[in-house]
Amino acid sequence: MKSFIIVMFFLGMTTFYAQVDGKVENEGNIKTEELPEVVIKSAGKDFSLYLPDKNPDKTVRRLQDKFISYDLGKDYEGYESYLVTMEVKNGLLAATYNENGKLTSVVENYKNVKLPQAVVYSVYKTFPGWTIVNDKFLYSQEDGDIKKKEYNLKIKKDKEVRELLVNPKGEILKGYR
């Protein structure tokens, strides 16, 4: 009986240690999940799909939330296409609907937004000593598919200025002089 208790104690400690060890090993790795598209409204058999961006800037998210809650109503009737624009101080969202009221495209353009951590880290790692002085965020989609999602950055070091095109993951797509 004594040996049975010792074996159970040993197995219990091994299991406890494996759980603690696994937790420490995975610390810092945060699982991220993509947000599903939002069905804005049903247009007959079709659905209007919109993929909101996970941008860290509150202004961008607020405008996207306002767009999601916007009710087109019957305003589109009688038109081949219908354009809805929404503006904030540093940005613009323009959406196009077809004659059935289905969302066909969305184009978003923002200036001087809070950049994702991956973008900032990548730029400062690749260009040490440089400073980001200006940025633009471009985001577009057609029929629920993302077509463009990129940051145009202007960086400066002393009197030298460069322009960069960076995706949200921090990959530098183009560097201009």
Contacts in CASP RR format, 6 or more apart in sequence:
PFRMAT RR
TARGET T0000
AUTHOR 0000-0000-0000
METHOD contacts of the structure
MODEL  1
MKSFIIVMFFLGMTTFYAQVDGKVENEGNIKTEELPEVVIKSAGKDFSLY
LPDKNPDKTVRRLQDKFISYDLGKDYEGYESYLVTMEVKNGLLAATYNEN
GKLTSVVENYKNVKLPQAVVYSVYKTFPGWTIVNDKFLYSQEDGDIKKKE
YNLKIKKDKEVRELLVNPKGEILKGYR
35 51 0 8 1.000
35 52 0 8 1.000
35 54 0 8 1.000
37 49 0 8 1.000
37 50 0 8 1.000
37 51 0 8 1.000
37 144 0 8 1.000
38 49 0 8 1.000
38 50 0 8 1.000
38 51 0 8 1.000
38 52 0 8 1.000
38 68 0 8 1.000
39 47 0 8 1.000
39 48 0 8 1.000
39 49 0 8 1.000
40 48 0 8 1.000
40 49 0 8 1.000
40 50 0 8 1.000
40 68 0 8 1.000
40 70 0 8 1.000
40 103 0 8 1.000
41 47 0 8 1.000
41 48 0 8 1.000
41 72 0 8 1.000
41 101 0 8 1.000
41 103 0 8 1.000
42 48 0 8 1.000
43 98 0 8 1.000
43 100 0 8 1.000
43 101 0 8 1.000
43 102 0 8 1.000
43 103 0 8 1.000
44 100 0 8 1.000
46 100 0 8 1.000
46 102 0 8 1.000
47 102 0 8 1.000
48 97 0 8 1.000
48 101 0 8 1.000
48 102 0 8 1.000
48 103 0 8 1.000
49 103 0 8 1.000
49 143 0 8 1.000
49 144 0 8 1.000
50 67 0 8 1.000
50 68 0 8 1.000
50 103 0 8 1.000
50 106 0 8 1.000
50 141 0 8 1.000
50 144 0 8 1.000
51 141 0 8 1.000
51 144 0 8 1.000
51 146 0 8 1.000
52 61 0 8 1.000
52 64 0 8 1.000
52 65 0 8 1.000
52 68 0 8 1.000
53 60 0 8 1.000
53 61 0 8 1.000
53 64 0 8 1.000
53 108 0 8 1.000
53 139 0 8 1.000
53 149 0 8 1.000
55 61 0 8 1.000
55 113 0 8 1.000
55 114 0 8 1.000
55 116 0 8 1.000
55 137 0 8 1.000
55 139 0 8 1.000
56 114 0 8 1.000
56 115 0 8 1.000
56 116 0 8 1.000
56 117 0 8 1.000
57 110 0 8 1.000
57 113 0 8 1.000
57 114 0 8 1.000
57 137 0 8 1.000
58 114 0 8 1.000
59 88 0 8 1.000
59 89 0 8 1.000
59 90 0 8 1.000
59 91 0 8 1.000
59 110 0 8 1.000
59 113 0 8 1.000
60 108 0 8 1.000
60 110 0 8 1.000
60 113 0 8 1.000
60 137 0 8 1.000
62 88 0 8 1.000
63 86 0 8 1.000
63 88 0 8 1.000
63 91 0 8 1.000
63 93 0 8 1.000
63 108 0 8 1.000
64 93 0 8 1.000
64 108 0 8 1.000
66 86 0 8 1.000
67 84 0 8 1.000
67 86 0 8 1.000
67 93 0 8 1.000
67 95 0 8 1.000
67 106 0 8 1.000
70 84 0 8 1.000
70 86 0 8 1.000
72 82 0 8 1.000
72 84 0 8 1.000
72 97 0 8 1.000
72 101 0 8 1.000
75 82 0 8 1.000
76 82 0 8 1.000
76 97 0 8 1.000
76 98 0 8 1.000
76 99 0 8 1.000
76 100 0 8 1.000
76 101 0 8 1.000
78 99 0 8 1.000
79 99 0 8 1.000
80 98 0 8 1.000
80 99 0 8 1.000
81 96 0 8 1.000
81 97 0 8 1.000
81 98 0 8 1.000
81 99 0 8 1.000
81 104 0 8 1.000
82 96 0 8 1.000
82 97 0 8 1.000
82 98 0 8 1.000
82 101 0 8 1.000
83 94 0 8 1.000
83 95 0 8 1.000
83 96 0 8 1.000
83 97 0 8 1.000
84 94 0 8 1.000
84 95 0 8 1.000
84 96 0 8 1.000
84 97 0 8 1.000
85 92 0 8 1.000
85 93 0 8 1.000
85 94 0 8 1.000
85 95 0 8 1.000
86 92 0 8 1.000
86 93 0 8 1.000
86 94 0 8 1.000
87 93 0 8 1.000
90 110 0 8 1.000
90 111 0 8 1.000
90 112 0 8 1.000
90 113 0 8 1.000
91 108 0 8 1.000
91 109 0 8 1.000
91 110 0 8 1.000
91 111 0 8 1.000
92 108 0 8 1.000
92 109 0 8 1.000
92 110 0 8 1.000
93 106 0 8 1.000
93 107 0 8 1.000
93 108 0 8 1.000
94 106 0 8 1.000
94 107 0 8 1.000
94 108 0 8 1.000
95 103 0 8 1.000
95 105 0 8 1.000
95 106 0 8 1.000
95 107 0 8 1.000
96 103 0 8 1.000
96 104 0 8 1.000
96 105 0 8 1.000
96 106 0 8 1.000
97 103 0 8 1.000
97 104 0 8 1.000
98 104 0 8 1.000
103 144 0 8 1.000
104 142 0 8 1.000
104 143 0 8 1.000
105 140 0 8 1.000
105 141 0 8 1.000
105 142 0 8 1.000
105 143 0 8 1.000
106 139 0 8 1.000
106 140 0 8 1.000
106 141 0 8 1.000
107 139 0 8 1.000
107 140 0 8 1.000
108 137 0 8 1.000
108 138 0 8 1.000
108 139 0 8 1.000
108 140 0 8 1.000
109 136 0 8 1.000
109 137 0 8 1.000
109 138 0 8 1.000
109 139 0 8 1.000
110 136 0 8 1.000
110 137 0 8 1.000
111 134 0 8 1.000
111 135 0 8 1.000
111 136 0 8 1.000
111 137 0 8 1.000
112 134 0 8 1.000
112 135 0 8 1.000
113 135 0 8 1.000
113 137 0 8 1.000
115 132 0 8 1.000
115 135 0 8 1.000
115 151 0 8 1.000
115 153 0 8 1.000
116 168 0 8 1.000
116 170 0 8 1.000
118 168 0 8 1.000
118 169 0 8 1.000
118 170 0 8 1.000
119 151 0 8 1.000
119 153 0 8 1.000
119 166 0 8 1.000
119 168 0 8 1.000
119 170 0 8 1.000
120 132 0 8 1.000
121 170 0 8 1.000
122 166 0 8 1.000
122 170 0 8 1.000
122 171 0 8 1.000
122 172 0 8 1.000
123 130 0 8 1.000
123 132 0 8 1.000
123 153 0 8 1.000
123 155 0 8 1.000
123 164 0 8 1.000
123 166 0 8 1.000
123 170 0 8 1.000
123 172 0 8 1.000
124 130 0 8 1.000
126 172 0 8 1.000
127 155 0 8 1.000
127 157 0 8 1.000
127 162 0 8 1.000
129 157 0 8 1.000
130 155 0 8 1.000
130 156 0 8 1.000
130 157 0 8 1.000
130 162 0 8 1.000
131 155 0 8 1.000
131 156 0 8 1.000
131 157 0 8 1.000
132 153 0 8 1.000
132 154 0 8 1.000
132 155 0 8 1.000
133 154 0 8 1.000
133 155 0 8 1.000
133 156 0 8 1.000
133 161 0 8 1.000
134 153 0 8 1.000
134 154 0 8 1.000
135 151 0 8 1.000
135 152 0 8 1.000
135 153 0 8 1.000
135 154 0 8 1.000
136 151 0 8 1.000
136 152 0 8 1.000
136 153 0 8 1.000
137 150 0 8 1.000
137 151 0 8 1.000
138 148 0 8 1.000
138 149 0 8 1.000
138 150 0 8 1.000
138 151 0 8 1.000
138 152 0 8 1.000
139 146 0 8 1.000
139 148 0 8 1.000
139 149 0 8 1.000
140 146 0 8 1.000
140 147 0 8 1.000
140 148 0 8 1.000
140 149 0 8 1.000
141 147 0 8 1.000
149 167 0 8 1.000
149 168 0 8 1.000
150 165 0 8 1.000
150 166 0 8 1.000
150 167 0 8 1.000
150 168 0 8 1.000
150 173 0 8 1.000
151 164 0 8 1.000
151 165 0 8 1.000
151 166 0 8 1.000
151 167 0 8 1.000
151 168 0 8 1.000
152 163 0 8 1.000
152 164 0 8 1.000
152 165 0 8 1.000
153 163 0 8 1.000
153 164 0 8 1.000
153 165 0 8 1.000
153 166 0 8 1.000
154 161 0 8 1.000
154 162 0 8 1.000
154 163 0 8 1.000
154 164 0 8 1.000
155 161 0 8 1.000
155 162 0 8 1.000
155 163 0 8 1.000
155 164 0 8 1.000
156 162 0 8 1.000
162 175 0 8 1.000
162 176 0 8 1.000
162 177 0 8 1.000
163 175 0 8 1.000
163 176 0 8 1.000
164 172 0 8 1.000
164 174 0 8 1.000
164 175 0 8 1.000
164 176 0 8 1.000
165 172 0 8 1.000
165 173 0 8 1.000
165 174 0 8 1.000
165 175 0 8 1.000
165 176 0 8 1.000
166 172 0 8 1.000
166 173 0 8 1.000
167 173 0 8 1.000
END
